[in-house]
Amino acid sequence: MTSKLTELSIDCEDPAGLARFWCAVLGYEVQDEEDGLVTIGSPEVPEGKRRPGPVPPTLTFALVPEGKLVKNRIHLDVNPTDGDQDDEVRRLL
């Protein structure tokens, strides 16, 4: 038996703001939002956990009371699918 990556949870101060940003970056949409939690995912594969094979993981942003004290220990590498990197950086800024 093996497992597959279906979700990445990120502690943060502004779940809604990060969700909006990452929706714009990845073409995702908000799938669930409740007090202090926002989950986003691919609109094409909303049932990823139950789907066989690889799926785009959802991202869940969770409000935490403490501020960030050290550098991030994880980051997401993304690559544009329909343009060059400089154009994508300009779009996202």
Buried (B, 14 or more C-beta within 10 A) or exposed (E): EEEEEBEEEBEBEEBBEBBBBBBEBBEBEEBEBEEEBBBBBBEEEEEBEEEEEEBBBBBBBEBEEEEEEEEEEEEEEEEBEEEEEEEBEEEEE
